[in-house]
Amino acid sequence: MSGLSVSGISYSYGSRVALDDVSFEVPPATFCALLGPNGAGKSTLFNLLTRLFSTSSGRIEIAGYNLNNDPRQALSHLGIVFQKPTLDLELSVRQNLRYFAALHGLSGAKADKRINLCLDQLNMLERAGEKARSLNGGHRRRAEIARALLPEPDVLLLDEPTVGLDTASRRGITDYVHDLAKEGTTVLWATHLTDEIRSDDHIVVLHQAKVRAVGSAESICGEVSLQDRFLQMTGATPL
Ligand SMILES: Nc1ncnc2c1ncn2[C@@H]1O[C@H](COP(=O)(O)OP(=O)(O)OP(=O)(O)O)[C@@H](O)[C@H]1O
């Protein structure tokens, strides 16, 4: 299966428990929001999914490959957009993508063809020659998403990808990634912003290291808005 499966994952920083027996599935071609307030454990989970961290507990499967037993296969099916920007600001957009393509064994005309396609899909082709430093935040994010899509990942992880972006950029990127899921990519999108979630999206609510709810946004909300439901579940009160 080309989805994502997380089963019984726990992780602690010393005595601080960041993830406590976390389990959920993201079916193939689904947009799943990992919804949690600050400190819920979202970034820790992403670090485990990308193998920056490891844990002996539980099991992670990416596109059907066990991350512990078969990390090369599992990671070759994974695309990632980290919370903190990771473009080399002194390189052009194209150079950033070429470097990344080479890491995935793509070079020459084949790499350029794929780079052009991915940049074009994100309306970034005409910016390809510009240094990353000269781009605004929204365009930098688009370039990072294009880069993550180069190896045609089955599963795409995005860790709070719209933080710091203006409304139009947020909307554009959120819509684009929803379309990607409709076209077949399995998406896990970490956020604390309920307005990025649609009623038919899958949601995993994470709070204080534990999964608090799993299901469609509609089924989790009931009669109330997602924002109110989220505030109820996380015990947060508006200032
Ligand atoms: N390096 C670390 N050392 C100790 N504790 C940490 C470390 N990194 C994170 N934590 C703690 O682990 C818990 C989960 O943090 P994490 O960054 O995964 O949450 P998050 O949901 O990504 O939050 P945010 O939305 O603020 O990025 C928090 O209590 C945090 O304080």
The ligand as a Gaussian input file, in Angstrom:
#p B3LYP/6-31G(d) Opt

LIG

0 1
 N       15.435000      18.816000      22.033000
 C       14.493000      18.727000      22.969000
 N       14.821000      18.529000      24.271000
 C       13.866000      18.431000      25.227000
 N       12.540000      18.536000      24.987000
 C       12.172000      18.741000      23.719000
 C       13.110000      18.865000      22.651000
 N       12.428000      19.067000      21.495000
 C       11.121000      19.080000      21.815000
 N       10.970000      18.891000      23.152000
 C        9.687000      18.804000      23.880000
 O        8.961000      17.722000      23.338000
 C        7.578000      18.064000      23.226000
 C        7.125000      17.947000      21.779000
 O        7.807000      18.940000      21.013000
 P        7.636000      19.081000      19.442000
 O        8.601000      20.121000      18.971000
 O        7.700000      17.743000      18.820000
 O        6.145000      19.633000      19.344000
 P        5.410000      20.367000      18.128000
 O        4.015000      19.847000      18.127000
 O        6.198000      20.201000      16.886000
 O        5.414000      21.892000      18.583000
 P        5.496000      23.239000      17.674000
 O        4.145000      23.376000      17.035000
 O        5.747000      24.282000      18.711000
 O        6.609000      23.072000      16.697000
 C        7.424000      19.462000      23.800000
 O        7.065000      19.324000      25.156000
 C        8.828000      20.043000      23.685000
 O        9.060000      21.005000      24.692000

